[in-house]
Amino acid sequence: MFFILFVSIVILQRIIEVIIARRNEKRMLAAGAYEVGASHYPFMIALHVSFFISLITEVLLLERTLSPLFLWLFIFFLLVQGLRVWCLASLGAFWNTKIIILPGANVVKKGPYHLIRHPNYLVVCIEILLLPLLFQAFFTAICFTLLNFAMLAVRIPAEERALMEATNYSKQFRKKETTVLPNDQQH
């Protein structure tokens, strides 16, 4: 019963995020944005839906129980949820489940995006591993972690290419150059 309640809350959270994403998508498209990566998006949706089906099936059919490390994993899960909310709040109207590009826009480089390029993808990677581990659903944890890495290997380069072509992404995330003194001035 606890498992069903827990997973239902997580699924409800995802449904709310899809509603927010659709609202943001409409606003962005009305402002002149366009979608990139539409061909892989249905596969990403299928991956995430299949993840929950696999998790529920594995836990219920194989009668998985709470992990002996449940308390620590749950605390980590809550911290990851805090990072998730921080990611969404930092991107604001730019946050989406799709790759929506607004030409000429300045990329967001605040909140967790100031620290790493794709913190929301990090959150998803951790969750896909962590949620099954909370309930000892090892097959789902391993299988979908690998599938998610394969998806991100397509998605992240597509997103970065589009951002580099249409926004100030390259400038914002350029590596800091170090100043090298001429040989006679080095000590």
Disulfide bonds with the S-S distance in Angstrom:
none
